[in-house]
Structure formats: structure tokens, C-alpha cells
Amino acid sequence: MRLTLALLFGLLAFAQAQPPTESALLSDPRGWVDLLADKSLKDWTRVPLTAVGQLPAGQTGDPSPWKLDPTGPILVCEGDKAGHEMFRHATEWGDHILHVEWRFTKLEGERPYNSGIYVRTGADGAIWHQAQTGASGGFLFGNTLVDGKPQRVNLRQAMTENRVKPAGEWNTYEIRAVGKRIALWVNGAITSEFTECGVPRGHVGFEAEGYRIEFRNVKVKPLPPAA
């Protein structure tokens, strides 16, 4: 079975602009796990996302492009030190909500600003589901499983609205993964939804793709399995 367009786009019933809603973290602050609580970052691993299957030359050891600014705490990816890689947390999550606040460091001129936030992702990065950041972000895409085989999904054209703020400003993403549904909430409203996720568990993480980006309030709330 291949995904039909109707399933691929999820038949987004929320296609019109929506009034802002409160984040799940603010509406109920109980039961969240802070993934940046350990300042050593020992539960985080760099995973290559290159065709050759290794980290870029000169990046296999220290200094890592990833560091924790203890004043936040804020996880920083130094874009000029990174190739294309994922910073993956060790825990596998089933049904959950991932709360992340992020911002790019603003540069002169028009820039594409590229990075992403992962959920239900394989340990080696071969299977992944990503919430795209950047000026044209706010949608889900990935390399998912359909009948046991990888298949690319891109919901950019089905994004209801672009709610991403400009580089230099903080954005809030919440990704809710329950059963086969993954929904992306951006700065007050759901903008993208994938309703046929065949991957029930996976890791969360962040993408490095050449631009300096900061992440804070990185928290996961486990949810009971969908009925």
C-alpha cells in the first residue's frame, strides 16, 4: 500500500487560519521530562546524515558544534562548525509531546536558515520525521515506513499557514505524536499534520545544517498509548 494524497496531506480540517491556542506545556506543566537537565549532555549523540555514513572531516571528535549554554540552559549548534548531522537523545519515546523553543542567529542579507526537529526517528537516522524550521518552516516531512519500506513524505504544500518568526526571534514548536498521528503546533496553532505514521516509537533530536541555532525548554511529556 502506498500513501494516497488524501492520507499524505491528512485532509487537514483546520485549513483556515485558527485563533491562537495555549501550548501544552503552559496549559499543564505536570509530567514533563527536561532533556537539557544534565549539563554533561551524556545522553546526546551526534549521528551523521551524510551519504558516506560518517561525520564530516574534522568533526569526529572535539570540538563538537553542540554545546550547552548554562545560563539558559540553551543548547547551541554552532553552524559554521557543523556539517549535516543529527544530535539525538538516547531515549526512545512512544506516544508523547515534544516541546522546543528555538531561534536562528540572524545574519546579514537573505539567508535560507535551515535546521529541523526530529521525532520518532531511528537511532541511525535512516528513518526520520522532522518539523522543518527556518523562514519557510512549519511543516512536517520525513522518511517514514510504509509496508515496512522507507517512503518520503513532504507536507509542505499542505501547511495551513506560515507562523514562523524571523531569524533572531524565539519560536515555539510542539510536536504531538499519538498513534499514527503526528501534529505540529507552531506559535499558537497546528500548521501541519501527518495521519499515517507507521513508526510507533523513536528518538527525538535536532538537525545541524550550516546555521547557528539555539534550542531551549526542550521537554518531553510521555502520553498513554492511543486507544
Secondary structure, DSSP 8 states (H G I E B T S, - for coil): ----HHHHHTT-TT-S-------HHHH--TT-EETT-STT-TTEEEEE-STTSS--TT-SSSS-SEEEETTTTEEEE-GGG--EEEEEES--BSSEEEEEEEEE---SS------EEEEEE-TTSSSEEEEE-STT---EEEEEEETTEEEEEE-GGG--------TTS-EEEEEEEETTEEEEEETTEEEEEE-------BEEEEEEESS-EEEEEEEEEE-----
